[in-house]
Amino acid sequence: MPDARTQEIAAEQRVVDRVHERLAEMRAQADELAREGHGRAAGGSAAGLVERDVLVRNAAAQIATLDAESEGVVFGRLDFDDGDTYHVGRVGVRDGLDPLLIDWRAPAAAPFYRATSGEPLGVVRRRVIISRGQRVVDLDDDVLLPDDVGDLRVLGEGALLAALRRSRGPHMRDIVTTIQREQDEAIRAPARGVTLISGGPGTGKTQVALHRAAYLLYTDRGRFADGRILVVGPSTVFTNYISRVLPSLGEESVHLRALGELVDGVTATRRDRAEVAAIKGSERMRDVLAELGWQPAPTAPTRLRLVYSGDVLTLDADVLAEARRRVRARCEATGTPPNSARPVAAQILLDALWAGADPRRRPDRETFAGEVGERNEFGGFLRAWWPALIPADVLSRLADVDRIVGLDTADAAVLAATYGDRADWSVDDVPLLDELSALLGDPPPEPKGPTPLWQLRELSTGPRSVDTFVLSYGMHNGWEVYQPGHPTPFASAGAQAIDSNAVAAAQRWAEFVLLREGHKVVGWTDGFDPHGEEGYVPELEEPLPVDEPDDAPTPDPYRHVILDEAQDLSPMECRMIARRAEYASMTVVGDLGQATHPLAVGSWPELVARLGKREVRTLELLTGYRVPQTIADYAARILAPGIAPTRSYRPGGTLSVRHVDDLATAVRDAVRAAPDGGSLAVLVADDAEAELAPVVADLPGVALVPAATVKGLEYDQVIVVEPADIVEAEPRGLNRLYVALTRAVEGLTVLHRKPLPASLDDV
Ligand SMILES: Nc1ncnc2c1ncn2[C@@H]1O[C@H](COP(=O)(O)OP(=O)(O)OP(=O)(O)O)[C@@H](O)[C@H]1O
């Protein structure tokens, strides 16, 4: 006669078997429907069910194939005081109309992560079902008795301890079976405004961020599916480490990107040293780049010469420089980016040529512009003088220190030097490339062969409409008022002289005209009329209604953006993310104690402001699951003031701090002394990597990791080499060392030849 436990395991096995049978049936049905040509596209509720089945089938297939070692599709059971029982799993599965398995993200499954004896939510027993693939191997029960003294410290203690004891592999595993209450609250927080999740090392912030992405997809698939959620991590090493979590939860459609991969066509992995990162990351770069975008391309010609009616017309360097200034002024006044400025440039050049032509032989300005603008030699000059700008080319111009406007000489020299010997882009360049894309605008299509007629007509068809009232003076017609949306004047005052009295008189006249139109003028500023000539723009008491553009810009596709390690985002990185999150709610995850970027924020409100967002809900994770208390306490000695240390749940842990004479020998010895199995990393200051590489090369299975790239990662055994060098390497070196010391899951060894930061001295 099997014992009670064995019987219980057998009963759960029957449930697991039934779920898998049902999944197989659903899969067959979904395949059948796909063959019949029913797809996800059909509408109506029947089609909705089909769509759901297909999704469930896909999710389940993914879970099964991706993680043969997985804890299984069914992992939990809730028994309620009214006799009801649910099974909880990675996907929802129905048996006819009855739920067989409830998706962990469904509201009905929430008590699995929330019920405690203090607040049982109707649950009398929570069971974690522990499986290997499809075989149930063990059960872990919490019996929630309302009269129990105190609260449970953790949920599913046995399963949690088992999960924590497992050694680390090359990829992070999901925690769906053992999510803790405070983590669950953060995962299920509504997707409005900004949800800020802070917590010390190992409190599960990354896990929460990823499970939250899966949760949001479940609650509102229509809003978030098909790549509408973006998750941003600090490095490609990190995104690779966490890349398996969402697929193991059955979700593939989230965009997971490292900061260095946010711009299409660029994969940057190296970071600049702190001194350079502090310049590139600073908000000042916006002005530097804006200036750069208007500067002439290094290859721009400096003289235009063409023959008109037997005369040689020439625009030399000074005139061209003045023309460039005018193009810029006109475009900046109307918000036209450099890459859309070529028609304006053409008009200004043609005006300058016309002004230089012999008045006896030249036609009126419009006819002249039409004739000359059509010539290929003019089109060719124009494209060379005002070329289409590509962000990468423009950024490379920073190698020339004379082009850098907006930085002091020392910073400009540092910056120019990094581009001078640049072989590839750094992660810190990516926000600059992105900023340039926004500043330059889309490049105009480059015509092949002769300039097409449509473009020439565009240059020669005379006035365009303006978007506000303009008062301007013309040689033939005197003072004229233009109204928004129209290229022709709607009131003319006739020829008059143009002197300061005449301007004041004309403005008074124009104010009467506008008052008749129902607008009160409160002042005047400079602007341009539809011919591109300087004019006067009235400031109205009531703003003009803005017309909706016909072709509204395509909204940013992301509906939710999740930022991990957000404490380190520079102002320019925040701008890059804000452009992608314009229409998105956000989840911001981080730990100010681990801030290492020289421009990292000092507080969370500052970061939220950098991201251009306001409404914030803050959640804090207080319990650590990675670092054992002994190690956490040691690391906390160098924790920045004002930040609460983490209370660790992980038992055990070993800590050894050794002063040594020969680091290479000490590393070898420490590796040999480490327990077998599990992962082991040697963490060093970035500069020391080359020195220790030959030592580690002889030690199989050992990773040599520069401290600058270890953020977010973890290893069973960690050897930190020469902390003083890690601290000295950068302005926030102490925080970097704190990150390095908090990567260990089981054992931390600190090896040093130089003195340690004082507080780390004795153990
Ligand atoms: N509820 C949980 N059940 C099991 N393991 C957990 C749980 N929460 C966290 N962990 C484990 O603890 C470790 C740390 O989690 P995670 O990397 O998400 O923490 P973090 O707060 O992002 O850390 P850091 O700030 O150092 O990057 C991981 O191995 C994770 O799987």
The ligand as an SDF file (V2000), in Angstrom:
LIG
                    3D

 31 33  0  0  0  0  0  0  0  0999 V2000
   10.9240   34.3270   -6.3070 N   0  0  0  0  0  0  0  0  0  0  0  0
   12.0460   33.7780   -6.6870 C   0  0  0  0  0  0  0  0  0  0  0  0
   12.1680   32.4380   -6.7700 N   0  0  0  0  0  0  0  0  0  0  0  0
   13.3330   31.8590   -7.1580 C   0  0  0  0  0  0  0  0  0  0  0  0
   14.4210   32.5340   -7.5060 N   0  0  0  0  0  0  0  0  0  0  0  0
   14.3530   33.8730   -7.4600 C   0  0  0  0  0  0  0  0  0  0  0  0
   13.1770   34.5560   -7.0450 C   0  0  0  0  0  0  0  0  0  0  0  0
   13.4070   35.8760   -7.1310 N   0  0  0  0  0  0  0  0  0  0  0  0
   14.6680   36.0140   -7.5770 C   0  0  0  0  0  0  0  0  0  0  0  0
   15.2240   34.8120   -7.7630 N   0  0  0  0  0  0  0  0  0  0  0  0
   16.5800   34.5390   -8.2500 C   0  0  0  0  0  0  0  0  0  0  0  0
   17.4670   35.4520   -7.6640 O   0  0  0  0  0  0  0  0  0  0  0  0
   18.4790   35.8190   -8.5920 C   0  0  0  0  0  0  0  0  0  0  0  0
   18.5020   37.3180   -8.7410 C   0  0  0  0  0  0  0  0  0  0  0  0
   17.3770   37.7670   -9.4750 O   0  0  0  0  0  0  0  0  0  0  0  0
   17.4770   38.9980  -10.4470 P   0  0  0  0  0  0  0  0  0  0  0  0
   18.6820   38.8870  -11.3000 O   0  0  0  0  0  0  0  0  0  0  0  0
   16.1670   39.1680  -11.0940 O   0  0  0  0  0  0  0  0  0  0  0  0
   17.7280   40.1420   -9.3660 O   0  0  0  0  0  0  0  0  0  0  0  0
   18.0300   41.6780   -9.5970 P   0  0  0  0  0  0  0  0  0  0  0  0
   17.2900   42.3890   -8.5370 O   0  0  0  0  0  0  0  0  0  0  0  0
   17.7290   42.0400  -11.0070 O   0  0  0  0  0  0  0  0  0  0  0  0
   19.5760   41.7400   -9.3260 O   0  0  0  0  0  0  0  0  0  0  0  0
   20.6700   42.8330   -9.7630 P   0  0  0  0  0  0  0  0  0  0  0  0
   20.2020   44.1770   -9.2720 O   0  0  0  0  0  0  0  0  0  0  0  0
   21.8990   42.4130   -9.0910 O   0  0  0  0  0  0  0  0  0  0  0  0
   20.7700   42.7570  -11.2420 O   0  0  0  0  0  0  0  0  0  0  0  0
   18.1500   35.1060   -9.8910 C   0  0  0  0  0  0  0  0  0  0  0  0
   18.8700   33.9090   -9.9540 O   0  0  0  0  0  0  0  0  0  0  0  0
   16.6890   34.8180   -9.7470 C   0  0  0  0  0  0  0  0  0  0  0  0
   16.3000   33.7140  -10.5240 O   0  0  0  0  0  0  0  0  0  0  0  0
  1  2  1  0
  2  3  1  0
  2  7  2  0
  3  4  2  0
  4  5  1  0
  5  6  2  0
  6  7  1  0
  6 10  1  0
  7  8  1  0
  8  9  2  0
  9 10  1  0
 10 11  1  0
 11 12  1  0
 11 30  1  0
 12 13  1  0
 13 14  1  0
 13 28  1  0
 14 15  1  0
 15 16  1  0
 16 17  2  0
 16 18  1  0
 16 19  1  0
 19 20  1  0
 20 21  2  0
 20 22  1  0
 20 23  1  0
 23 24  1  0
 24 25  2  0
 24 26  1  0
 24 27  1  0
 28 29  1  0
 28 30  1  0
 30 31  1  0
M  END
$$$$
